[in-house]
Amino acid sequence: MPVAWPPPMRSPTCSERPAAAGPLARRVAAIMAVLIALPALAEPAAAGRTANHPNHRLTGAAVALEGDLLSVAGTPVRLMGIDAPDPGQICRNRYGSPFDCHRIATGVLAALVEGNEVDCTIAERDRNGLFIGECRVRGFDLGGAMVARGWAFTYRSLTSTYQKSEAYAQSKRLGLWAGQVEKPWQWRSRKVREEAR
């Protein structure tokens, strides 16, 4: 007959009941009760899986919102260490014709996550409170995949993680490297200067 684990609890019989506890035993019992209850009190925050702490994991279905921004299980997560074209940013292909590089980069990221579970390790929040993390599909780093395909740039000032991937994409003239593109942070700076005039 198989044994159930954990074994079922049973009440002690009259002959097994301990003698009345003294003040020290009552204090020890109270401390033990508090120590046992602490994890249960913390559990509701962890159960929500909202990634409030660094190195917290967030897993689920994902939707690409931008070329470097996902919604994972309904929570926006920016891919750490990369920058993809912004909404409204226009690039030029190898023939000089303009195209919406934001839309294309978003489509590439969407294709990478489509039908797959995404696993993100949240590293921090940005100045707007948005989660920033490393996200993977089937063990492959999505940030690295976007940079290696040429549809995102590495943030060299923040990390050197994707420099080899970027060098590869540039040498093979993949993605954005096939034509003319202004790096997203340069494009944003230029837009701010133009609006300030």
Backbone hydrogen bonds in HBPLUS format (Angstrom, degrees):
<---DONOR---> <-ACCEPTOR-->    atom                        ^
c    i                          cat <-CA-CA->   ^        H-A-AA   ^      H-
h    n   atom  resd res      DA  || num        DHA   H-A  angle D-A-AA Bond
n    s   type  num  typ     dist DA aas  dist angle  dist       angle   num
A0016-GLU N   A0013-THR O   2.87 MM   3  5.20 141.3  2.02 108.7 120.6     1
A0017-ARG N   A0013-THR O   3.16 MM   4  6.40 124.0  2.49 150.6 165.8     2
A0026-ARG N   A0022-GLY O   3.01 MM   4  6.28 152.5  2.09 151.8 160.2     3
A0027-ARG N   A0023-PRO O   2.99 MM   4  6.25 155.2  2.06 146.4 152.6     4
A0028-VAL N   A0024-LEU O   2.97 MM   4  6.23 164.3  1.99 153.7 157.9     5
A0029-ALA N   A0025-ALA O   2.93 MM   4  6.07 155.7  1.99 143.6 150.7     6
A0030-ALA N   A0026-ARG O   2.91 MM   4  6.14 151.1  1.99 144.9 152.6     7
A0031-ILE N   A0027-ARG O   2.93 MM   4  6.20 161.6  1.97 154.0 158.3     8
A0032-MET N   A0028-VAL O   2.94 MM   4  6.12 160.8  1.98 148.9 154.5     9
A0033-ALA N   A0029-ALA O   2.94 MM   4  6.12 152.5  2.01 143.5 151.0    10
A0034-VAL N   A0030-ALA O   3.07 MM   4  6.36 154.5  2.14 146.8 152.8    11
A0035-LEU N   A0031-ILE O   2.95 MM   4  6.22 165.4  1.98 154.1 158.0    12
A0036-ILE N   A0032-MET O   2.88 MM   4  6.04 152.5  1.95 148.4 155.9    13
A0037-ALA N   A0033-ALA O   3.01 MM   4  6.11 146.6  2.12 140.0 148.9    14
A0038-LEU N   A0034-VAL O   3.03 MM   4  6.20 139.1  2.21 151.1 160.5    15
A0040-ALA N   A0037-ALA O   3.05 MM   3  5.26 116.4  2.47 104.0 119.8    16
A0041-LEU N   A0037-ALA O   3.00 MM   4  6.30 144.8  2.13 153.4 164.4    17
A0041-LEU N   A0038-LEU O   3.08 MM   3  5.12 123.2  2.42  98.2 112.7    18
A0042-ALA N   A0038-LEU O   3.13 MM   4  6.42 147.8  2.24 151.6 160.2    19
A0043-GLU N   A0039-PRO O   3.04 MM   4  6.11 130.0  2.30 141.9 154.6    20
A0046-ALA N   A0043-GLU O   3.04 MM   3  5.18 114.1  2.49 102.7 118.7    21
A0047-ALA N   A0043-GLU O   2.83 MM   4  5.94 150.6  1.92 160.7 170.5    22
A0049-ARG N   A0046-ALA O   3.18 MM   3  5.58 152.6  2.26 110.8 118.3    23
A0056-HIS N   A0053-HIS O   3.19 MM   3  5.65 131.6  2.43 139.8 137.1    24
A0055-ASN N   A0122-ILE O   2.37 MM  67  4.98 139.5  1.52 158.8 171.9    25
A0122-ILE N   A0056-HIS O   2.81 MM  66  5.34 167.6  1.83 167.0 162.6    26
A0058-LEU N   A0120-CYS O   2.83 MM  62  5.10 156.7  1.89 146.7 153.3    27
A0120-CYS N   A0058-LEU O   2.78 MM  62  5.10 173.5  1.79 156.0 158.0    28
A0060-GLY N   A0118-VAL O   2.99 MM  58  5.45 152.1  2.07 148.0 156.9    29
A0118-VAL N   A0060-GLY O   2.84 MM  58  5.45 175.6  1.84 146.6 147.4    30
A0073-ALA N   A0061-ALA O   2.86 MM  12  5.52 168.6  1.88 172.4 169.6    31
A0063-VAL N   A0071-SER O   2.99 MM   8  5.19 142.3  2.14 131.6 143.3    32
A0071-SER N   A0063-VAL O   2.83 MM   8  5.19 148.5  1.93 148.7 159.0    33
A0065-LEU N   A0069-LEU O   2.82 MM   4  5.42 158.6  1.87 146.5 152.4    34
A0066-GLU N   A0069-LEU O   3.17 MM   3  4.86 158.5  2.22 136.7 134.7    35
A0069-LEU N   A0066-GLU O   3.49 MM   3  4.86 173.7  2.50  94.8  96.5    36
A0079-LEU N   A0068-ASP O   2.85 MM  11  5.29 165.7  1.87 142.8 147.6    37
A0070-LEU N   A0077-VAL O   2.92 MM   7  5.26 174.7  1.92 150.7 150.9    38
A0077-VAL N   A0070-LEU O   2.72 MM   7  5.26 157.5  1.77 152.1 156.4    39
A0072-VAL N   A0075-THR O   2.82 MM   3  5.09 157.4  1.87 144.3 136.5    40
A0075-THR N   A0072-VAL O   2.90 MM   3  5.09 165.4  1.92 113.2 118.0    41
A0078-ARG N   A0131-PHE O   2.80 MM  53  6.15 170.5  1.81 157.6 155.4    42
A0133-GLY N   A0078-ARG O   2.99 MM  55  6.37 160.1  2.03 167.1 171.9    43
A0080-MET N   A0133-GLY O   2.89 MM  53  4.98 161.8  1.92 135.1 135.9    44
A0155-TYR N   A0081-GLY O   2.90 MM  74  5.26 164.9  1.92 134.3 134.2    45
A0083-ASP N   A0153-PHE O   2.79 MM  70  5.21 143.7  1.92 146.7 155.9    46
A0153-PHE N   A0083-ASP O   2.81 MM  70  5.21 169.9  1.82 143.7 146.7    47
A0089-GLN N   A0086-ASP O   2.98 MM   3  5.44 161.0  2.01 137.3 138.8    48
A0091-CYS N   A0099-PHE O   2.99 MM   8  5.52 162.3  2.03 166.4 165.7    49
A0099-PHE N   A0091-CYS O   2.86 MM   8  5.52 147.2  1.97 147.5 151.2    50
A0092-ARG N   A0180-GLN O   2.94 MM  88  5.00 169.6  1.95 157.9 157.9    51
A0180-GLN N   A0092-ARG O   2.79 MM  88  5.00 148.6  1.89 131.5 142.3    52
A0093-ASN N   A0097-SER O   2.89 MM   4  5.50 160.1  1.93 150.0 152.0    53
A0096-GLY N   A0093-ASN O   2.90 MM   3  5.24 164.7  1.93 116.6 121.2    54
A0104-ILE N   A0100-ASP O   3.25 MM   4  6.61 159.4  2.29 149.0 154.7    55
A0105-ALA N   A0101-CYS O   2.95 MM   4  6.01 168.2  1.96 146.7 150.2    56
A0106-THR N   A0102-HIS O   2.96 MM   4  6.10 158.9  2.01 149.6 155.7    57
A0107-GLY N   A0103-ARG O   2.97 MM   4  6.16 150.2  2.06 141.1 149.5    58
A0108-VAL N   A0104-ILE O   2.93 MM   4  6.26 147.9  2.03 150.6 159.5    59
A0109-LEU N   A0105-ALA O   3.10 MM   4  6.40 164.6  2.13 150.6 153.6    60
A0110-ALA N   A0106-THR O   2.90 MM   4  6.09 154.2  1.97 145.4 153.5    61
A0111-ALA N   A0107-GLY O   2.96 MM   4  6.17 150.6  2.05 143.1 150.1    62
A0112-LEU N   A0108-VAL O   3.11 MM   4  6.44 144.9  2.24 143.1 152.6    63
A0112-LEU N   A0109-LEU O   3.12 MM   3  5.06 120.7  2.48  92.9 107.8    64
A0113-VAL N   A0109-LEU O   3.17 MM   4  6.49 144.0  2.31 148.5 157.0    65
A0114-GLU N   A0110-ALA O   2.95 MM   4  5.86 133.5  2.18 145.9 157.7    66
A0116-ASN N   A0113-VAL O   3.01 MM   3  5.40 162.7  2.05 139.2 137.1    67
A0119-ASP N   A0136-ARG O   2.93 MM  17  5.23 167.2  1.94 153.2 157.4    68
A0136-ARG N   A0119-ASP O   2.82 MM  17  5.23 153.0  1.90 135.4 144.1    69
A0121-THR N   A0134-GLU O   2.85 MM  13  5.38 159.2  1.90 150.5 155.2    70
A0134-GLU N   A0121-THR O   3.08 MM  13  5.38 146.3  2.20 147.5 145.0    71
A0123-ALA N   A0132-ILE O   2.80 MM   9  5.89 160.7  1.84 149.6 156.1    72
A0124-GLU N   A0132-ILE O   3.28 MM   8  5.39 162.9  2.32 145.5 148.7    73
A0132-ILE N   A0124-GLU O   2.80 MM   8  5.39 154.6  1.87 159.7 154.2    74
A0126-ASP N   A0130-LEU O   2.81 MM   4  5.34 153.8  1.88 145.7 153.3    75
A0129-GLY N   A0126-ASP O   2.89 MM   3  5.22 165.1  1.91 118.2 121.7    76
A0142-LEU N   A0135-CYS O   2.88 MM   7  5.80 171.8  1.88 156.5 159.3    77
A0137-VAL N   A0140-PHE O   2.97 MM   3  5.26 150.6  2.05 141.5 147.1    78
A0140-PHE N   A0137-VAL O   2.92 MM   3  5.26 165.7  1.94 121.4 122.4    79
A0145-ALA N   A0141-ASP O   2.99 MM   4  6.23 150.2  2.08 144.5 153.6    80
A0146-MET N   A0142-LEU O   2.94 MM   4  6.16 155.5  2.01 149.0 154.2    81
A0147-VAL N   A0143-GLY O   3.07 MM   4  6.32 160.5  2.11 150.1 155.2    82
A0148-ALA N   A0144-GLY O   2.85 MM   4  5.93 165.2  1.87 150.0 154.8    83
A0149-ARG N   A0145-ALA O   3.05 MM   4  6.08 140.3  2.21 138.0 147.3    84
A0151-TRP N   A0146-MET O   2.97 MM   5  5.37 146.7  2.08 168.3 163.4    85
A0150-GLY N   A0147-VAL O   2.95 MM   3  5.02 150.2  2.04 102.3 111.9    86
A0176-LEU N   A0150-GLY O   2.77 MM  26  5.47 162.6  1.80 136.9 137.9    87
A0158-LEU N   A0155-TYR O   2.96 MM   3  5.41 147.1  2.07 112.1 121.9    88
A0159-THR N   A0155-TYR O   2.95 MM   4  6.13 160.6  1.99 162.7 169.2    89
A0163-GLN N   A0160-SER O   3.33 MM   3  5.50 173.5  2.34 114.0 115.6    90
A0166-GLU N   A0162-TYR O   2.93 MM   4  6.16 156.2  1.99 154.0 160.8    91
A0167-ALA N   A0163-GLN O   2.91 MM   4  6.12 157.3  1.96 146.4 152.7    92
A0168-TYR N   A0164-LYS O   2.97 MM   4  6.16 153.8  2.04 145.2 151.8    93
A0169-ALA N   A0165-SER O   3.03 MM   4  6.31 166.4  2.05 150.1 152.8    94
A0170-GLN N   A0166-GLU O   2.89 MM   4  6.07 161.0  1.93 152.6 158.1    95
A0171-SER N   A0167-ALA O   2.90 MM   4  6.02 158.7  1.94 145.9 151.9    96
A0172-LYS N   A0168-TYR O   3.01 MM   4  6.21 148.4  2.11 150.9 159.3    97
A0173-ARG N   A0169-ALA O   2.93 MM   4  5.81 106.0  2.49 132.7 149.7    98
A0174-LEU N   A0169-ALA O   2.91 MM   5  5.05 167.9  1.93 147.0 150.9    99
A0173-ARG N   A0170-GLN O   3.15 MM   3  4.86 152.2  2.23  95.8 104.2   100
A0177-TRP N   A0174-LEU O   2.95 MM   3  5.33 139.4  2.12 147.2 138.9   101
A0178-ALA N   A0175-GLY O   3.15 MM   3  5.75 165.0  2.18 115.4 120.1   102
A0179-GLY N   A0176-LEU O   3.34 MM   3  6.02 159.9  2.38 115.1 119.4   103
A0186-GLN N   A0183-LYS O   2.93 MM   3  5.28 124.8  2.24 109.8 124.7   104
A0187-TRP N   A0183-LYS O   2.88 MM   4  6.16 156.9  1.94 157.6 165.3   105
A0188-ARG N   A0184-PRO O   2.88 MM   4  6.13 159.8  1.92 151.5 156.1   106
A0189-SER N   A0185-TRP O   3.13 MM   4  6.21 159.8  2.17 136.3 141.8   107
A0190-ARG N   A0186-GLN O   2.92 MM   4  6.12 159.3  1.96 148.7 154.5   108
A0191-LYS N   A0187-TRP O   2.93 MM   4  6.16 157.4  1.98 148.5 154.8   109
A0192-VAL N   A0188-ARG O   2.98 MM   4  6.25 156.5  2.04 151.4 157.3   110
A0193-ARG N   A0189-SER O   3.03 MM   4  6.29 160.0  2.07 149.6 154.8   111
A0194-GLU N   A0190-ARG O   2.89 MM   4  6.13 160.0  1.93 152.7 158.3   112
A0195-GLU N   A0191-LYS O   2.96 MM   4  6.13 155.8  2.02 147.8 154.0   113
A0196-ALA N   A0192-VAL O   3.03 MM   4  6.16 134.3  2.25 139.7 151.5   114
A0196-ALA N   A0193-ARG O   3.21 MM   3  5.11 130.1  2.48  92.1 105.4   115
A0197-ARG N   A0194-GLU O   3.36 MM   3  5.54 152.4  2.45 100.5 108.1   116
